[in-house]
Amino acid sequence: MRDSGAHAMKFLVQVRADRRPGADGRDTTAEAVQVMRALVADCASVGIPSVIENLIFPLAGEEPLSPRPAPTPSSRPLCSSTSSTRAC
């Protein structure tokens, strides 16, 4: 990493401590924790800071964590399937 000019390692992870193992028995929370521990240890062993950002998400059946904002003109598609290709 240092050879590429990096000064830290940022790791984005989706993990919920309250998520139960799936029907197949797979515990994705435990897997994510193992990966995060390995990342922190690897970075520490070479003196590079590590940053872990938890990307939160609702579990199945839960309400969204924030209301979906109304679309703004800049978030609307420039073209639609009904527009002519010349207008796009």
Buried (B, 14 or more C-beta within 10 A) or exposed (E): EEEEEEEEBEBEEEBBEEBEEEEEEEEBBEEBBEBBEEBBEEBEEEEBEBEBEBEEEEEEEEEEEEEEEEEEEEEEEEEEEEEEEEEE
